[in-house]
């Protein structure tokens, strides 16, 4: 990337949905037989209009590829499999649908016993998804046959956020009351209960090397924890609802979004804000880096999709604290 690249907005797609947009995911698919061949970027969004939309992103332009209809109520979460080819979406109608990203066809609707489902995440191998709801339980489903593969019980309140660690070992869930629960997936065992926040935990994210766990809450804070010890390492105060959080693939940065329409890019090593974007006019519901961490997508209740240039900082000799 050119050394003179600065943080900037590259694209603003207004009225991308007919109503507010709840979630987004960035997919990168290699269409060639060569693993090092050219790949293509896609953005997936879901919103209050009950729709999932797939967008092709090329040359700083978004083109609508598919509009996926199947949910009868607002789509609250979308996720893309690690290979980029499969979409999972959840809705307030309690449905969980698996889609083919490229052809836009419904692969499977997974039958659930939940009266509601919120955040959806894929396993690192793409064979399972995990979601939670008002029961305080995280359910892991196999996407091939729609089976319930595992149930992790927090014995807590309504689950609003879920994350699956990149190494596959852990699932974290965030509750309405502010607690964060960390599970060992293979053993189905709860490892830590963290009294993380004073209000609902809206978003969770593991760092790429599974060293850190970040949580964003209605209490205004984004907290960063050491996974092994569950110790709090740093916290960022948005002074309003902190709504979404994600790590960059190089593990040097973290992006956070808030109810005031702002997005902050944080350098983890020094835990300082590199840049603040203020391009949205309403709550920013989701943020996601692209595959190399040079760009960021955001979606908002203002019905827009924004894409930003986020320069990759030079690597320091120091390592991110464990």
N, C-alpha and C positions, 0 to 999 in steps of 0.2 A: 504494500500500500504506500502511496506517495507520502513523504514525510510532512508535507504541508496540508494534509487532509485535516479538516476540523469537524467538530460536532455540528451537525446541521440537519435540517429536515429535507429529505429528498422527494417526498411525495405525500400528498394529503388527498385521500379519496373520501369526499363528502357524500353523505346519504348512501353509504355502502349497503346498509340495510334500511328497511322501512321504519325500524324502531331501534332502540338502543342495542348496542353490541356487548355481549357478556364475556365472550372468550375468543382467543386466537391461538393458532399454532403455526409454526414455520416448518415446511417440509422441503427436503432437498433430495431429489431422485436422480440417480445415474441411469440414463436410458441406454447406455452403450454396454457392450460385453466386456469392455476394458474397465477395470475398477478405477483406473486413473483417468478415465475418459471424461468428457464434459457432462455436467449435471445441470438440472433445472430446478428453479425455486418455485414453490407454491405457498400460498397463504390460505389457511382455513379459518373461517369465522362462524360464530353462532350467536343468535340474538333473540330478542323479545318477539320478533315476528315469526317465531317457530321454525326458522330456516337455518340450515347449514349451507355456507357458500364456499366454493373452492375458486381461488383466484390464481392465475398464472402471473408471476412477477419476473419481468425481463426489461432491461434497459430503463429502469426506474419508472416502469409503467405497470399498472395492475389491470388485467383483463379477466372478466368473469368467465370461468370455465364451466362450472356446474352450480345449479341451485338444487339442493337436496331437500326433498319434502318427505316427511314421514312422522315428524313429531306433531302432537296436537296442542302443545303448550310451549312456552319459551324454552329455548335451548340455553342451558346454564353453563355447559362446559363442552369443549372439544379438545381432542388429543390426536396426535399423529404417531404412528408406529415408528420405531427407530429407522426402518428402511424407507420411510416416507410414503409407502404405498397404501396404507390402511388408515381410515379415520374411525374414531369412536366418539359418539356424542351422547350426552345425557340431557334430560328435559324435566321440567316440573310435572310432566304427565307420567313420570316414573319409568319412562322407556329408556332403554340403552340400545343404540343402534350402531352396527358396524358397517362401514361403507368402503367401497373401492375408490380411492382418490382419483385415479386416472380416468376411469369410465363413468364415475358418478353413480354407480349402481349400489343398491342396498345388498350387502352380503348376508346379513343376519340381524334379526332383532332378538336380543337376549331377554328371556322372560325372568323377571325379578319379583321378589316378594316385598320390595321396598315401596312405601307410600310416597317416597321422594328420593331423589338422588342428586348430588351436587357434583363436586369435582371428579373428573375421570382422568386416570393416568394409565399408560402402558407399562408393562414390564420391560426391562432392557432387551429381552430377546423377542419381544413383540407377540408372544403367544398368549398373554393374559392382560386383563385390565383390572384395575382396582377402583372402587368408588365407595362413598359413604353417605349416610343420611341421618335422619332424626333418631334412629335407634341406638346410635353410638357405636355401631359396628362397621368395620371395613370389610367389604366382600370382594373376593378375588374370583373373577370369572375367566374361564378358558374361552377364547374367541372362536376356536374351530367348531366346538360342539355346544357352546353356550352353557357349559357346566359350572357349578359352584365349586371351585377348587379349594377354597379356604375362607374361613370367617375369623376375623381378628376383632375381639371384643374389648373396647376401651372401658366399658362400664361407666361411660361418661355421657356427656350431653351431645346434642346434635352436631354431627361432623360436617364442617363447611369446607375443609381443604384436605387434600391427600397428595403425597409425593412418594415416588418409588426411587430408591437410590440407583445410580448408574451401574454399580457393581452387583445389583440384584439382591443384596443382603438385607436391606431394611425397607420398611414402609413407615412413613410418618403420617399422622393425621392431626388436624387442628380442630378444636371444638368451639362451639358457640360461647362457652364460658371462659375461654382464654387458655385452656390447657393444650399442650402438645404431647402426643403419645408416640413413642418410637418402638417398633416391633422388629424382632428377628423373623424374617419371612419363613425360612426353612423350618424353624422350630415352632412357629406360631406363638412366640413368647414375647410378652411386653418387657422391654429392656429398661425404658425410662418413662416416667411421667414428669413432664416439665410444666411447672406453673408459670407459663411464659408471659401471659398478658392479662390485663384487667378486663378486656373485652374480646369479642369474637376474633378467631384466627381465620382470616380470609384467604391466605395463600401460604404455601410452603414450597421450598426448593432445596434440593441437595446440590452441593458443588460437584463438578465433574469427577473428581477423584474420591468422592464420598468422604471428605474430611469435615465438611461444614454443613450445617442445616440452618436455613434462614426462614423466618416466619414474619408475616405482615399482618397487622391487626387493626381493628377499629379503635384501639387505644392510641393510635398514631405512630406506634413504634414498629420498626423493622429490626428484629433481633437476630444475631448470628451466634450459633452454638457449636461447640466442639462435639462431634457425634459420639466419640468414645466415652467422654466424661459427662456429657450433657451440660457442661459449664458454659455460661454466657461469656462470649468473647467481645462483642461490640453491639452497639445499638444506635439506630438512626431515628431521629424524631421528625416526622412530617408535620406535626402539629395539627393534623386532621387525619381522617381514616387513611391508614396505609392499606392498599387494596391488593397489590400484586407484587411479586418478587421473582427474579430469576438470576442465574449466574451465567457469565460468558463462558464459552467452551474452553478458553485458555485459563480459566479460574483466577484471572486477575481482577475481574470487575463483577459488579452486581448492579442490576437495574431494578428500581423500585418505582411504583406508581401510587398515586394518592387521589383522594376525593376532590382536591382543589384543581385537578386537571394537570398536575405536574408529574414529571418523570425525572428521577435522579440517577445518574451514572456514578457509581461509587468505586474508587480504587481500593481494593481490599487490603493490600499491604499496609497502607497508611491510614486506611479507613477515612478517606476524605472524599468529598463530592467533586468529581471532575467536571461535571456539567449538569445543568438543570434545563430540561425542555419544558416549555409552557405553551404548547401548540394546541392543546385540547381546551374546550370550553366547559367540560363537565367531567364527572368521575372517570378516571382511566381504569377500566376493568381488567385489562390484561396486557402484559408485555412479554416479548420473546426475542432472544437473539437468533440470528441466522447461524448456519453451520460453522462459519469461521470467526464469528464474533465481531465482524466489521459493520454489521447493520442490526437494527432493532425495529420490530413492529409493535405498534400499540393500537388498542381498540378502546372505544369510549362510549359513554351514554350519549355523547353528542352525535352518534351514528357514523362516525368517521373512522377510517383506517389510516394511520400515519406510519411512514417508514423513514428512519433516520440513519445518517452516517454516524458511526461510533468508532473513531480511530482506535486501533489496537495499540496500547502503550508498549514501549520497548520493555523486554523482560529484564527484571532486576536480578542481581546476584542473590538477593535475599529471597527466602521462601515465605509463602503465606503461613502465618502462625497456625499451629495445630491446636 
